[in-house]
């Protein structure tokens, strides 16, 4: 079984429900950006998607997906909890 690389979780406040979503893998970043994001554009948004693909292929460490996801959240005005 393939091990999924994890990173320190990021806690996202979902805009439409106020629910808190935990994101701790590149797969979760990918799913959140495509299914739950308020905008489907922006340099950080696109960069995060590309970095997730690289992480899934084993070409980058998972932590880079975390950093890119946080940048995309700042870009989109999505609230994060620390």
Phi and psi restraints in degrees (range 20) as a CNS / XPLOR table:
assign (resid 1 and name C) (resid 2 and name N)
       (resid 2 and name CA) (resid 2 and name C) 1.0 -76.7 20.0 2
assign (resid 2 and name N) (resid 2 and name CA)
       (resid 2 and name C) (resid 3 and name N) 1.0 132.5 20.0 2
assign (resid 2 and name C) (resid 3 and name N)
       (resid 3 and name CA) (resid 3 and name C) 1.0 -80.3 20.0 2
assign (resid 3 and name N) (resid 3 and name CA)
       (resid 3 and name C) (resid 4 and name N) 1.0 129.9 20.0 2
assign (resid 3 and name C) (resid 4 and name N)
       (resid 4 and name CA) (resid 4 and name C) 1.0 -88.1 20.0 2
assign (resid 4 and name N) (resid 4 and name CA)
       (resid 4 and name C) (resid 5 and name N) 1.0 119.8 20.0 2
assign (resid 4 and name C) (resid 5 and name N)
       (resid 5 and name CA) (resid 5 and name C) 1.0 -67.9 20.0 2
assign (resid 5 and name N) (resid 5 and name CA)
       (resid 5 and name C) (resid 6 and name N) 1.0 130.1 20.0 2
assign (resid 5 and name C) (resid 6 and name N)
       (resid 6 and name CA) (resid 6 and name C) 1.0 -110.3 20.0 2
assign (resid 6 and name N) (resid 6 and name CA)
       (resid 6 and name C) (resid 7 and name N) 1.0 161.9 20.0 2
assign (resid 6 and name C) (resid 7 and name N)
       (resid 7 and name CA) (resid 7 and name C) 1.0 -136.5 20.0 2
assign (resid 7 and name N) (resid 7 and name CA)
       (resid 7 and name C) (resid 8 and name N) 1.0 170.4 20.0 2
assign (resid 7 and name C) (resid 8 and name N)
       (resid 8 and name CA) (resid 8 and name C) 1.0 -56.3 20.0 2
assign (resid 8 and name N) (resid 8 and name CA)
       (resid 8 and name C) (resid 9 and name N) 1.0 128.9 20.0 2
assign (resid 8 and name C) (resid 9 and name N)
       (resid 9 and name CA) (resid 9 and name C) 1.0 -63.5 20.0 2
assign (resid 9 and name N) (resid 9 and name CA)
       (resid 9 and name C) (resid 10 and name N) 1.0 149.1 20.0 2
assign (resid 9 and name C) (resid 10 and name N)
       (resid 10 and name CA) (resid 10 and name C) 1.0 -112.0 20.0 2
assign (resid 10 and name N) (resid 10 and name CA)
       (resid 10 and name C) (resid 11 and name N) 1.0 134.2 20.0 2
assign (resid 10 and name C) (resid 11 and name N)
       (resid 11 and name CA) (resid 11 and name C) 1.0 -105.8 20.0 2
assign (resid 11 and name N) (resid 11 and name CA)
       (resid 11 and name C) (resid 12 and name N) 1.0 118.7 20.0 2
assign (resid 11 and name C) (resid 12 and name N)
       (resid 12 and name CA) (resid 12 and name C) 1.0 -108.7 20.0 2
assign (resid 12 and name N) (resid 12 and name CA)
       (resid 12 and name C) (resid 13 and name N) 1.0 133.3 20.0 2
assign (resid 12 and name C) (resid 13 and name N)
       (resid 13 and name CA) (resid 13 and name C) 1.0 -90.5 20.0 2
assign (resid 13 and name N) (resid 13 and name CA)
       (resid 13 and name C) (resid 14 and name N) 1.0 116.5 20.0 2
assign (resid 13 and name C) (resid 14 and name N)
       (resid 14 and name CA) (resid 14 and name C) 1.0 -72.3 20.0 2
assign (resid 14 and name N) (resid 14 and name CA)
       (resid 14 and name C) (resid 15 and name N) 1.0 125.5 20.0 2
assign (resid 14 and name C) (resid 15 and name N)
       (resid 15 and name CA) (resid 15 and name C) 1.0 -60.7 20.0 2
assign (resid 15 and name N) (resid 15 and name CA)
       (resid 15 and name C) (resid 16 and name N) 1.0 -42.8 20.0 2
assign (resid 15 and name C) (resid 16 and name N)
       (resid 16 and name CA) (resid 16 and name C) 1.0 -79.6 20.0 2
assign (resid 16 and name N) (resid 16 and name CA)
       (resid 16 and name C) (resid 17 and name N) 1.0 -19.5 20.0 2
assign (resid 16 and name C) (resid 17 and name N)
       (resid 17 and name CA) (resid 17 and name C) 1.0 -124.0 20.0 2
assign (resid 17 and name N) (resid 17 and name CA)
       (resid 17 and name C) (resid 18 and name N) 1.0 -19.0 20.0 2
assign (resid 17 and name C) (resid 18 and name N)
       (resid 18 and name CA) (resid 18 and name C) 1.0 79.5 20.0 2
assign (resid 18 and name N) (resid 18 and name CA)
       (resid 18 and name C) (resid 19 and name N) 1.0 -3.2 20.0 2
assign (resid 18 and name C) (resid 19 and name N)
       (resid 19 and name CA) (resid 19 and name C) 1.0 -65.9 20.0 2
assign (resid 19 and name N) (resid 19 and name CA)
       (resid 19 and name C) (resid 20 and name N) 1.0 150.2 20.0 2
assign (resid 19 and name C) (resid 20 and name N)
       (resid 20 and name CA) (resid 20 and name C) 1.0 -100.2 20.0 2
assign (resid 20 and name N) (resid 20 and name CA)
       (resid 20 and name C) (resid 21 and name N) 1.0 127.6 20.0 2
assign (resid 20 and name C) (resid 21 and name N)
       (resid 21 and name CA) (resid 21 and name C) 1.0 -110.8 20.0 2
assign (resid 21 and name N) (resid 21 and name CA)
       (resid 21 and name C) (resid 22 and name N) 1.0 134.0 20.0 2
assign (resid 21 and name C) (resid 22 and name N)
       (resid 22 and name CA) (resid 22 and name C) 1.0 -96.3 20.0 2
assign (resid 22 and name N) (resid 22 and name CA)
       (resid 22 and name C) (resid 23 and name N) 1.0 128.4 20.0 2
assign (resid 22 and name C) (resid 23 and name N)
       (resid 23 and name CA) (resid 23 and name C) 1.0 -121.0 20.0 2
assign (resid 23 and name N) (resid 23 and name CA)
       (resid 23 and name C) (resid 24 and name N) 1.0 119.2 20.0 2
assign (resid 23 and name C) (resid 24 and name N)
       (resid 24 and name CA) (resid 24 and name C) 1.0 -136.9 20.0 2
assign (resid 24 and name N) (resid 24 and name CA)
       (resid 24 and name C) (resid 25 and name N) 1.0 6.7 20.0 2
assign (resid 24 and name C) (resid 25 and name N)
       (resid 25 and name CA) (resid 25 and name C) 1.0 -141.9 20.0 2
assign (resid 25 and name N) (resid 25 and name CA)
       (resid 25 and name C) (resid 26 and name N) 1.0 163.4 20.0 2
assign (resid 25 and name C) (resid 26 and name N)
       (resid 26 and name CA) (resid 26 and name C) 1.0 -63.0 20.0 2
assign (resid 26 and name N) (resid 26 and name CA)
       (resid 26 and name C) (resid 27 and name N) 1.0 -34.6 20.0 2
assign (resid 26 and name C) (resid 27 and name N)
       (resid 27 and name CA) (resid 27 and name C) 1.0 -62.6 20.0 2
assign (resid 27 and name N) (resid 27 and name CA)
       (resid 27 and name C) (resid 28 and name N) 1.0 -40.0 20.0 2
assign (resid 27 and name C) (resid 28 and name N)
       (resid 28 and name CA) (resid 28 and name C) 1.0 -70.2 20.0 2
assign (resid 28 and name N) (resid 28 and name CA)
       (resid 28 and name C) (resid 29 and name N) 1.0 -35.6 20.0 2
assign (resid 28 and name C) (resid 29 and name N)
       (resid 29 and name CA) (resid 29 and name C) 1.0 -60.8 20.0 2
assign (resid 29 and name N) (resid 29 and name CA)
       (resid 29 and name C) (resid 30 and name N) 1.0 -50.7 20.0 2
assign (resid 29 and name C) (resid 30 and name N)
       (resid 30 and name CA) (resid 30 and name C) 1.0 -54.9 20.0 2
assign (resid 30 and name N) (resid 30 and name CA)
       (resid 30 and name C) (resid 31 and name N) 1.0 -51.4 20.0 2
assign (resid 30 and name C) (resid 31 and name N)
       (resid 31 and name CA) (resid 31 and name C) 1.0 -62.7 20.0 2
assign (resid 31 and name N) (resid 31 and name CA)
       (resid 31 and name C) (resid 32 and name N) 1.0 -42.7 20.0 2
assign (resid 31 and name C) (resid 32 and name N)
       (resid 32 and name CA) (resid 32 and name C) 1.0 -64.4 20.0 2
assign (resid 32 and name N) (resid 32 and name CA)
       (resid 32 and name C) (resid 33 and name N) 1.0 -43.7 20.0 2
assign (resid 32 and name C) (resid 33 and name N)
       (resid 33 and name CA) (resid 33 and name C) 1.0 -64.3 20.0 2
assign (resid 33 and name N) (resid 33 and name CA)
       (resid 33 and name C) (resid 34 and name N) 1.0 -38.2 20.0 2
assign (resid 33 and name C) (resid 34 and name N)
       (resid 34 and name CA) (resid 34 and name C) 1.0 -84.3 20.0 2
assign (resid 34 and name N) (resid 34 and name CA)
       (resid 34 and name C) (resid 35 and name N) 1.0 -30.3 20.0 2
assign (resid 34 and name C) (resid 35 and name N)
       (resid 35 and name CA) (resid 35 and name C) 1.0 -102.7 20.0 2
assign (resid 35 and name N) (resid 35 and name CA)
       (resid 35 and name C) (resid 36 and name N) 1.0 -24.7 20.0 2
assign (resid 35 and name C) (resid 36 and name N)
       (resid 36 and name CA) (resid 36 and name C) 1.0 -130.1 20.0 2
assign (resid 36 and name N) (resid 36 and name CA)
       (resid 36 and name C) (resid 37 and name N) 1.0 13.1 20.0 2
assign (resid 36 and name C) (resid 37 and name N)
       (resid 37 and name CA) (resid 37 and name C) 1.0 -95.5 20.0 2
assign (resid 37 and name N) (resid 37 and name CA)
       (resid 37 and name C) (resid 38 and name N) 1.0 142.1 20.0 2
assign (resid 37 and name C) (resid 38 and name N)
       (resid 38 and name CA) (resid 38 and name C) 1.0 -74.0 20.0 2
assign (resid 38 and name N) (resid 38 and name CA)
       (resid 38 and name C) (resid 39 and name N) 1.0 -15.1 20.0 2
assign (resid 38 and name C) (resid 39 and name N)
       (resid 39 and name CA) (resid 39 and name C) 1.0 -143.1 20.0 2
assign (resid 39 and name N) (resid 39 and name CA)
       (resid 39 and name C) (resid 40 and name N) 1.0 150.1 20.0 2
assign (resid 39 and name C) (resid 40 and name N)
       (resid 40 and name CA) (resid 40 and name C) 1.0 -116.4 20.0 2
assign (resid 40 and name N) (resid 40 and name CA)
       (resid 40 and name C) (resid 41 and name N) 1.0 42.3 20.0 2
assign (resid 40 and name C) (resid 41 and name N)
       (resid 41 and name CA) (resid 41 and name C) 1.0 -154.4 20.0 2
assign (resid 41 and name N) (resid 41 and name CA)
       (resid 41 and name C) (resid 42 and name N) 1.0 176.4 20.0 2
assign (resid 41 and name C) (resid 42 and name N)
       (resid 42 and name CA) (resid 42 and name C) 1.0 111.5 20.0 2
assign (resid 42 and name N) (resid 42 and name CA)
       (resid 42 and name C) (resid 43 and name N) 1.0 145.1 20.0 2
assign (resid 42 and name C) (resid 43 and name N)
       (resid 43 and name CA) (resid 43 and name C) 1.0 -62.3 20.0 2
assign (resid 43 and name N) (resid 43 and name CA)
       (resid 43 and name C) (resid 44 and name N) 1.0 -43.3 20.0 2
assign (resid 43 and name C) (resid 44 and name N)
       (resid 44 and name CA) (resid 44 and name C) 1.0 -69.6 20.0 2
assign (resid 44 and name N) (resid 44 and name CA)
       (resid 44 and name C) (resid 45 and name N) 1.0 -36.9 20.0 2
assign (resid 44 and name C) (resid 45 and name N)
       (resid 45 and name CA) (resid 45 and name C) 1.0 -58.9 20.0 2
assign (resid 45 and name N) (resid 45 and name CA)
       (resid 45 and name C) (resid 46 and name N) 1.0 -52.2 20.0 2
assign (resid 45 and name C) (resid 46 and name N)
       (resid 46 and name CA) (resid 46 and name C) 1.0 -65.0 20.0 2
assign (resid 46 and name N) (resid 46 and name CA)
       (resid 46 and name C) (resid 47 and name N) 1.0 -40.7 20.0 2
assign (resid 46 and name C) (resid 47 and name N)
       (resid 47 and name CA) (resid 47 and name C) 1.0 -61.4 20.0 2
assign (resid 47 and name N) (resid 47 and name CA)
       (resid 47 and name C) (resid 48 and name N) 1.0 -42.3 20.0 2
assign (resid 47 and name C) (resid 48 and name N)
       (resid 48 and name CA) (resid 48 and name C) 1.0 -61.9 20.0 2
assign (resid 48 and name N) (resid 48 and name CA)
       (resid 48 and name C) (resid 49 and name N) 1.0 -40.8 20.0 2
assign (resid 48 and name C) (resid 49 and name N)
       (resid 49 and name CA) (resid 49 and name C) 1.0 -62.2 20.0 2
assign (resid 49 and name N) (resid 49 and name CA)
       (resid 49 and name C) (resid 50 and name N) 1.0 -44.5 20.0 2
assign (resid 49 and name C) (resid 50 and name N)
       (resid 50 and name CA) (resid 50 and name C) 1.0 -65.0 20.0 2
assign (resid 50 and name N) (resid 50 and name CA)
       (resid 50 and name C) (resid 51 and name N) 1.0 -40.2 20.0 2
assign (resid 50 and name C) (resid 51 and name N)
       (resid 51 and name CA) (resid 51 and name C) 1.0 -64.7 20.0 2
assign (resid 51 and name N) (resid 51 and name CA)
       (resid 51 and name C) (resid 52 and name N) 1.0 -38.5 20.0 2
assign (resid 51 and name C) (resid 52 and name N)
       (resid 52 and name CA) (resid 52 and name C) 1.0 -59.5 20.0 2
assign (resid 52 and name N) (resid 52 and name CA)
       (resid 52 and name C) (resid 53 and name N) 1.0 -41.8 20.0 2
assign (resid 52 and name C) (resid 53 and name N)
       (resid 53 and name CA) (resid 53 and name C) 1.0 -60.3 20.0 2
assign (resid 53 and name N) (resid 53 and name CA)
       (resid 53 and name C) (resid 54 and name N) 1.0 -44.2 20.0 2
assign (resid 53 and name C) (resid 54 and name N)
       (resid 54 and name CA) (resid 54 and name C) 1.0 -62.7 20.0 2
assign (resid 54 and name N) (resid 54 and name CA)
       (resid 54 and name C) (resid 55 and name N) 1.0 -40.3 20.0 2
assign (resid 54 and name C) (resid 55 and name N)
       (resid 55 and name CA) (resid 55 and name C) 1.0 -64.3 20.0 2
assign (resid 55 and name N) (resid 55 and name CA)
       (resid 55 and name C) (resid 56 and name N) 1.0 -43.4 20.0 2
assign (resid 55 and name C) (resid 56 and name N)
       (resid 56 and name CA) (resid 56 and name C) 1.0 -63.0 20.0 2
assign (resid 56 and name N) (resid 56 and name CA)
       (resid 56 and name C) (resid 57 and name N) 1.0 -29.5 20.0 2
assign (resid 56 and name C) (resid 57 and name N)
       (resid 57 and name CA) (resid 57 and name C) 1.0 -86.7 20.0 2
assign (resid 57 and name N) (resid 57 and name CA)
       (resid 57 and name C) (resid 58 and name N) 1.0 -3.0 20.0 2
assign (resid 57 and name C) (resid 58 and name N)
       (resid 58 and name CA) (resid 58 and name C) 1.0 80.6 20.0 2
assign (resid 58 and name N) (resid 58 and name CA)
       (resid 58 and name C) (resid 59 and name N) 1.0 18.3 20.0 2
assign (resid 58 and name C) (resid 59 and name N)
       (resid 59 and name CA) (resid 59 and name C) 1.0 -93.9 20.0 2
assign (resid 59 and name N) (resid 59 and name CA)
       (resid 59 and name C) (resid 60 and name N) 1.0 -12.1 20.0 2
assign (resid 59 and name C) (resid 60 and name N)
       (resid 60 and name CA) (resid 60 and name C) 1.0 -141.2 20.0 2
assign (resid 60 and name N) (resid 60 and name CA)
       (resid 60 and name C) (resid 61 and name N) 1.0 156.2 20.0 2
assign (resid 60 and name C) (resid 61 and name N)
       (resid 61 and name CA) (resid 61 and name C) 1.0 -74.5 20.0 2
assign (resid 61 and name N) (resid 61 and name CA)
       (resid 61 and name C) (resid 62 and name N) 1.0 152.6 20.0 2
assign (resid 61 and name C) (resid 62 and name N)
       (resid 62 and name CA) (resid 62 and name C) 1.0 -59.3 20.0 2
assign (resid 62 and name N) (resid 62 and name CA)
       (resid 62 and name C) (resid 63 and name N) 1.0 -32.8 20.0 2
assign (resid 62 and name C) (resid 63 and name N)
       (resid 63 and name CA) (resid 63 and name C) 1.0 -57.2 20.0 2
assign (resid 63 and name N) (resid 63 and name CA)
       (resid 63 and name C) (resid 64 and name N) 1.0 -30.3 20.0 2
assign (resid 63 and name C) (resid 64 and name N)
       (resid 64 and name CA) (resid 64 and name C) 1.0 -66.5 20.0 2
assign (resid 64 and name N) (resid 64 and name CA)
       (resid 64 and name C) (resid 65 and name N) 1.0 -33.1 20.0 2
assign (resid 64 and name C) (resid 65 and name N)
       (resid 65 and name CA) (resid 65 and name C) 1.0 -66.8 20.0 2
assign (resid 65 and name N) (resid 65 and name CA)
       (resid 65 and name C) (resid 66 and name N) 1.0 -37.2 20.0 2
assign (resid 65 and name C) (resid 66 and name N)
       (resid 66 and name CA) (resid 66 and name C) 1.0 -62.7 20.0 2
assign (resid 66 and name N) (resid 66 and name CA)
       (resid 66 and name C) (resid 67 and name N) 1.0 -49.3 20.0 2
assign (resid 66 and name C) (resid 67 and name N)
       (resid 67 and name CA) (resid 67 and name C) 1.0 -61.2 20.0 2
assign (resid 67 and name N) (resid 67 and name CA)
       (resid 67 and name C) (resid 68 and name N) 1.0 -43.8 20.0 2
assign (resid 67 and name C) (resid 68 and name N)
       (resid 68 and name CA) (resid 68 and name C) 1.0 -66.0 20.0 2
assign (resid 68 and name N) (resid 68 and name CA)
       (resid 68 and name C) (resid 69 and name N) 1.0 -37.1 20.0 2
assign (resid 68 and name C) (resid 69 and name N)
       (resid 69 and name CA) (resid 69 and name C) 1.0 -65.1 20.0 2
assign (resid 69 and name N) (resid 69 and name CA)
       (resid 69 and name C) (resid 70 and name N) 1.0 -42.9 20.0 2
assign (resid 69 and name C) (resid 70 and name N)
       (resid 70 and name CA) (resid 70 and name C) 1.0 -62.6 20.0 2
assign (resid 70 and name N) (resid 70 and name CA)
       (resid 70 and name C) (resid 71 and name N) 1.0 -41.7 20.0 2
assign (resid 70 and name C) (resid 71 and name N)
       (resid 71 and name CA) (resid 71 and name C) 1.0 -62.1 20.0 2
assign (resid 71 and name N) (resid 71 and name CA)
       (resid 71 and name C) (resid 72 and name N) 1.0 -40.6 20.0 2
assign (resid 71 and name C) (resid 72 and name N)
       (resid 72 and name CA) (resid 72 and name C) 1.0 -65.3 20.0 2
assign (resid 72 and name N) (resid 72 and name CA)
       (resid 72 and name C) (resid 73 and name N) 1.0 -37.1 20.0 2
assign (resid 72 and name C) (resid 73 and name N)
       (resid 73 and name CA) (resid 73 and name C) 1.0 -65.2 20.0 2
assign (resid 73 and name N) (resid 73 and name CA)
       (resid 73 and name C) (resid 74 and name N) 1.0 -43.1 20.0 2
assign (resid 73 and name C) (resid 74 and name N)
       (resid 74 and name CA) (resid 74 and name C) 1.0 -61.2 20.0 2
assign (resid 74 and name N) (resid 74 and name CA)
       (resid 74 and name C) (resid 75 and name N) 1.0 -46.5 20.0 2
assign (resid 74 and name C) (resid 75 and name N)
       (resid 75 and name CA) (resid 75 and name C) 1.0 -57.8 20.0 2
assign (resid 75 and name N) (resid 75 and name CA)
       (resid 75 and name C) (resid 76 and name N) 1.0 -40.4 20.0 2
assign (resid 75 and name C) (resid 76 and name N)
       (resid 76 and name CA) (resid 76 and name C) 1.0 -90.8 20.0 2
assign (resid 76 and name N) (resid 76 and name CA)
       (resid 76 and name C) (resid 77 and name N) 1.0 -6.0 20.0 2
assign (resid 76 and name C) (resid 77 and name N)
       (resid 77 and name CA) (resid 77 and name C) 1.0 73.2 20.0 2
assign (resid 77 and name N) (resid 77 and name CA)
       (resid 77 and name C) (resid 78 and name N) 1.0 27.5 20.0 2
assign (resid 77 and name C) (resid 78 and name N)
       (resid 78 and name CA) (resid 78 and name C) 1.0 -85.2 20.0 2
assign (resid 78 and name N) (resid 78 and name CA)
       (resid 78 and name C) (resid 79 and name N) 1.0 125.1 20.0 2
assign (resid 78 and name C) (resid 79 and name N)
       (resid 79 and name CA) (resid 79 and name C) 1.0 -71.0 20.0 2
assign (resid 79 and name N) (resid 79 and name CA)
       (resid 79 and name C) (resid 80 and name N) 1.0 138.2 20.0 2
assign (resid 79 and name C) (resid 80 and name N)
       (resid 80 and name CA) (resid 80 and name C) 1.0 -120.6 20.0 2
assign (resid 80 and name N) (resid 80 and name CA)
       (resid 80 and name C) (resid 81 and name N) 1.0 149.8 20.0 2
assign (resid 80 and name C) (resid 81 and name N)
       (resid 81 and name CA) (resid 81 and name C) 1.0 -106.9 20.0 2
assign (resid 81 and name N) (resid 81 and name CA)
       (resid 81 and name C) (resid 82 and name N) 1.0 144.8 20.0 2
